[in-house]
Amino acid sequence: MTLQEIKKKVNENIGNEVTIKCNIGRNRIEKYNVRIKETYKNIFIVETNKKNNTEIKSFSYTDVMTKTIKIDY
């Protein structure tokens, strides 16, 4: 998948809920159910769906390209 295709796919899903799996090293994987809030030139912003504590996280499109994170639409 190219960088342009990744950006297009993320832009198409603004406002939708997706699952992001993050490889944080040493065989540890974090899983987030998030809503894509905004997209920018090099990053996109997501909001976690926790009941009492909402977190904002940002990821780069290159993270998706290098498979550091995986997005399940």
N, C-alpha and C positions, 0 to 999 in steps of 0.2 A: 504494500500500500504506500502510495506517495504522500508527501506532506500536504499537498493540495487536496487529495481525496480525504484525508483525515480531517482537515479543516472544514471541508464541505459537510462531512457526516456529522461533526460536532455542531456546526451551525444549524443543520436541519433538525437537531434534537434539543434546541434551546427551550427550556421550560418543561421538558420531559424528564421523568425519573429514569435513571440508569444505575447500573452496578459497576463500581470501579474496584479492581483488584490491584493492589500495589505490592510490588516486590521490594521490601525494604532491606534485603540482604540477610545472609546467614539462614536461608530457608524460612524466613518469616514473611508472611503475606498478610496484609491488612485488607479488609473488604469493607466498602462503604456503599450504602444506598443513598444516592444523591440526586439532586435536581440541577441541571446545567443552567446557570444564571446568565453569564455573559461570556462573550468571546472577544479576544483581542488579537493583535498581530501574531504574537508568539505564545500566548497562554490562554487558557480558559478557566473560568471561575465556577466552582460548584458549591452547593449548600447541602450540608448533611441533614437528614430527616429525623434527628433525635427529638424526643418529646419535649424535654425541658431545656436542652442545651443545643442550640443551633451553631454549627461551626461552618466557617467559610474556608475553603481550600482552593489552591490554584495548582494547575498542572500544565506542563508544556506539551505542545503537539509532538515534539521529538521524543518525549517519554513514551508516547503511544507507538511511535515509529520504531523505537529501540526495544519495545516490549517490556519496559520497566513498569508500565501500567497497562492493564487491559480493560477495555470498556465493553460491557455487555448491554446493548441497546434493547 
